[in-house]
């Protein structure tokens, strides 16, 4: 049984098992604080996250429960997963106030990694294929990521990729960056409030990421919501009638109907000098009608990536369906806290 040690980390007192040694503080925010730690007596480094105020409000407690359950469910080489979860010794539920998660430590996020070097087409293909493998796995579990962007994807020096999800999008060994830009990777059906969101929103985000890896520039760099719409339409053209009729909000629908007609850009001209198969795949990912957009599984079979497939990948990229029924529950903090404690005990 490990003893717990207390360490001051960024002016807060952390309490964790003595099998870990604190190395340095990586960063934090409202989601929590993250530190680099080492397994005592080894050169094995991991990321430790302390959830901030996990039981302050009902939504915080439910969020902590969701994060732990999702991470426990994920088991794929291209998706971040849970190595350990614990809380300091507590005499009763009132004393139970802290939760710590331990995951893989990665070298950098994809934004920083891609800006640090000129990436070859081969390396882009390797990274893209791994992102799609992880995404196919997440989607097979019935989970939609909802916020894929370069700073939510981690890369090691050997180009190993992991999708950072479920509130853990900052578990990297490099210092935290203020780079956010979530709006830049948001699918049109979200921007224009077009009905129910599906797994297709994640594929759109990957298409934006692919364009950025190729050019070194954000494809749709909107400065605000109206400017983001202009950035989208300048490249993908005025949304089609098929897209507009699916918009439930009258205000959004009438706005697009009045928008000046603009044709979709010729992607082969826009990305001149780029592998034609890369451009073709990007176009299929950036299809404005989500029902027609290529899936992660289909994208892996595209000629641009097809030679990277191994026979065992199909089985490895399929996850058990994740039970999300608890999302409909409305419970007091005390009940969510008991559910969190139970997840930790059963890890």
C-alpha positions, -999 to 999 in steps of 0.1 A, spaced: 0 0 0 16 33 -11 20 62 13 7 96 2 31 126 0 22 163 -1 39 186 -26 33 223 -33 26 226 -70 19 261 -84 8 274 -50 -15 245 -44 -10 215 -22 -10 182 -41 -13 149 -24 -4 117 -43 11 82 -38 48 81 -31 54 59 -62 54 92 -81 80 120 -80 71 155 -90 92 168 -118 76 201 -130 44 220 -134 31 220 -170 1 243 -168 -35 246 -160 -68 264 -161 -104 260 -151 -103 223 -162 -75 214 -138 -37 215 -133 -12 192 -150 22 182 -138 50 160 -152 58 132 -127 82 103 -127 76 68 -115 100 66 -85 133 49 -92 127 48 -130 130 71 -160 93 65 -168 75 99 -170 37 103 -170 12 133 -168 -7 138 -136 -38 160 -136 -55 173 -106 -92 182 -113 -101 216 -101 -130 218 -77 -146 185 -90 -174 186 -65 -182 223 -63 -213 221 -84 -235 194 -99 -221 200 -134 -185 198 -121 -192 165 -103 -209 150 -134 -181 162 -156 -155 145 -133 -176 113 -135 -179 116 -173 -141 122 -178 -131 92 -157 -156 68 -174 -146 79 -209 -109 76 -202 -114 42 -186 -133 30 -216 -107 41 -241 -79 15 -250 -62 24 -282 -26 34 -291 -38 66 -308 -62 78 -280 -52 90 -246 -62 65 -219 -61 63 -181 -31 48 -164 -42 55 -129 -69 74 -110 -69 81 -72 -79 104 -44 -60 112 -12 -71 92 19 -105 104 31 -122 94 64 -157 101 49 -174 115 18 -171 150 32 -133 147 32 -133 134 -4 -126 166 -23 -96 159 -47 -93 137 -78 -62 129 -97 -58 113 -132 -26 98 -146 -22 94 -184 6 90 -209 30 120 -212 35 132 -248 62 155 -261 41 182 -277 8 191 -292 4 189 -330 2 227 -333 37 232 -317 51 200 -334 40 211 -369 54 246 -364 88 233 -352 98 216 -385 90 212 -422 69 181 -424 73 158 -454 43 144 -472 52 110 -458 51 123 -422 18 141 -428 4 108 -441 17 89 -410 2 114 -386 -31 117 -405 -35 80 -406 -30 77 -368 -55 105 -362 -81 87 -383 -74 53 -365 -80 70 -332 -111 87 -344 -125 56 -360 -120 39 -326 -137 67 -307 -166 68 -332 -170 30 -330 -177 35 -292 -205 58 -301 -186 89 -289 -182 122 -308 -151 141 -299 -166 176 -307 -134 196 -303 -107 182 -325 -79 207 -332 -41 206 -334 -37 214 -297 -60 184 -288 -37 160 -306 -4 150 -291 28 138 -309 60 122 -297 94 126 -313 88 94 -332 56 108 -347 34 86 -325 0 103 -322 -26 103 -295 -59 121 -295 -63 141 -263 -99 141 -253 -124 144 -224 -109 174 -207 -73 162 -210 -64 181 -241 -34 197 -223 -15 166 -212 18 173 -230 53 177 -218 58 211 -234 46 242 -216 10 251 -222 2 273 -251 -26 299 -253 -34 287 -289 -71 278 -289 -89 286 -321 -117 261 -316 -139 280 -340 -115 275 -368 -121 237 -369 -159 238 -363 -180 221 -390 -206 242 -409 -235 223 -394 -224 237 -360 -217 272 -373 -251 274 -390 -270 254 -363 -281 227 -387 -299 200 -367 -284 171 -348 -246 169 -348 -231 136 -358 -196 120 -361 -192 139 -393 -183 171 -374 -150 154 -363 -141 145 -399 -145 181 -409 -121 191 -382 -95 165 -395 -99 180 -429 -90 214 -415 -60 199 -397 -48 182 -429 -49 215 -448 -30 231 -420 -3 204 -419 2 208 -457 3 246 -458 14 256 -423 -16 279 -422 -50 277 -406 -76 271 -434 -105 291 -419 -89 316 -395 -120 335 -385 -115 363 -359 -151 361 -346 -183 343 -355 -194 365 -385 -158 365 -398 -157 327 -395 -187 324 -418 -170 346 -444 -139 325 -442 -159 294 -448 -179 307 -477 -149 322 -494 -135 287 -498 -164 262 -497 -188 285 -515 -223 295 -506 -240 265 -489 -261 244 -512 -299 243 -511 -296 207 -498 -276 221 -468 -298 251 -462 -331 231 -461 -316 211 -432 -312 242 -410 -338 244 -383 -334 280 -372 -352 304 -394 -327 332 -387 -297 312 -399 -316 298 -429 -328 332 -441 -292 347 -436 -277 321 -459 -305 324 -485 -297 362 -487 -259 356 -489 -244 365 -523 -237 335 -544 -201 323 -543 -187 292 -560 -166 267 -541 -128 272 -547 -109 247 -569 -90 229 -542 -64 216 -567 -56 253 -575 -58 264 -539 -34 236 -529 -12 237 -560 18 215 -558 2 192 -532 -3 155 -538 -35 152 -558 -47 123 -536 -42 144 -505 -63 172 -520 -90 147 -530 -92 133 -495 -93 168 -481 -122 177 -503 -141 147 -492 -136 156 -456 -146 192 -462 -179 183 -479 -204 208 -466 -234 183 -464 -225 161 -434 -245 132 -447 -222 131 -478 -190 136 -459 -165 108 -459 -163 88 -426 -131 82 -406 -132 45 -416 -137 54 -453 -109 80 -452 -84 53 -440 -92 34 -472 -86 64 -494 -57 60 -520 -37 86 -501 -35 64 -470 -44 29 -482 -9 15 -482 -5 23 -445 -33 -2 -435 -22 -34 -416 -45 -64 -414 -48 -62 -376 -59 -25 -376 -96 -32 -382 -100 -52 -350 -78 -28 -330 -98 2 -342 -131 -11 -329 -143 -3 -294 -171 -16 -272 -201 7 -273 -198 33 -245 -228 35 -222 -239 72 -220 -273 67 -203 -260 85 -172 -260 118 -193 -298 120 -188 -295 118 -150 -300 149 -128 -284 141 -94 -271 161 -64 -234 165 -59 -234 139 -32 -246 112 -56 -222 121 -83 -194 120 -57 -204 85 -47 -203 74 -84 -169 89 -89 -156 72 -58 -170 39 -71 -152 44 -104 -119 50 -86 -123 19 -64 -131 -3 -94 -101 9 -115 
